[in-house]
């Protein structure tokens, strides 16, 4: 579908102003596919016609729909798998010892999209129910997209979505087939997590201080200013001996002085104390 450069600029500016996300040149192909359903529903003949309606300012519902459509909500269960093995093999094992008295862990998935990452974490804990008996495990997912959070709370996924990364045993154990074409998370799994609609620039969700923070493949699309603010929020949210996990293509190097690479767990990051020294690790 043809789209003028001016319309591309307007859509990019709108998304950046409202969310901090950028539509880089390499991602402009997404505009056509993202807006197809809106074009069909609203019977617009072209994206330029849609943009003209946006610019008029007379249709706030259309503006919200366009922003929702342009947000990148790519996710799937146990995405890349290796990060989950790394997390449970290192930081969570260490924190299990460090929190043995209070027997409490809090995990925040920032930019959780439609919830698959959050449910994946919960399944790992539920798979070892005996090990974590008596613990309070709080897993919170947040995302800017209202539509994504509604889907996450509903916990209903298509056959394609559950087959994408979800092992068969977990699918059978934690999901119920509905209508022959969709799968819904079982009550035990749904009760193990919480979702909130929020931007990463907002104050962290309760309890406000987390042992593990995941912010995977979110910062890639942010402006430099928004990325800096995001790291500030993440630093405010993480415990002094906590761990931060970013996406494979993301790093703190050259981005912030609030985190440093974890020497014990490559690919993870640990907070830096106010005085500039590395946070104390618990053996």
Beta strands, then each sheet from edge to edge (+ up, - down):
strand 1: 104-110
strand 2: 136-143
strand 3: 156-158
strand 4: 175-178
strand 5: 182-185
strand 6: 193-197
strand 7: 210-215
strand 8: 238-246
strand 9: 259-261
strand 10: 268-271
sheet 1: 6+ 2+ 1+ 7+ 8+ 10- 9+
sheet 2: 3+ 5- 4+
end
